[in-house]
Amino acid sequence: MARKPKPVTWYIATPVDGIIEKSRRAGTPVNLAENVGQVIDHPQPCTNLWFDESEFSYFRMVKRVGEALEDTGICPGTWPVRLWTVEPLGVTGN
């Protein structure tokens, strides 16, 4: 019997208030804490699809906890932080 592949878990880290720090700095705060269990549309999605590398052009999710904690955008890095498991829906890319 073939094994089913283990589903990938994606992570995003935020400050305690649940707002993605890069979204706060972009002027379009996205609060994960207020939207648990809901689909969140990006407030200003990429204008050039994958070529748009501006500060908050897409949700940056990672597969490893350590990467999520490094890429919080919280400067200086302060504790505590919230670590969220998230699920990408719709168009995704590397």
Buried (B, 14 or more C-beta within 10 A) or exposed (E): EEEEEEEEEBBBBBBEEBBBBBBBEBEEBBBBEEEEEEEBEBEBEBEEEEEEEEEBBBBBBBEEEEEBBEBBBBEEEEEEBBEBEBEEEEEEEE
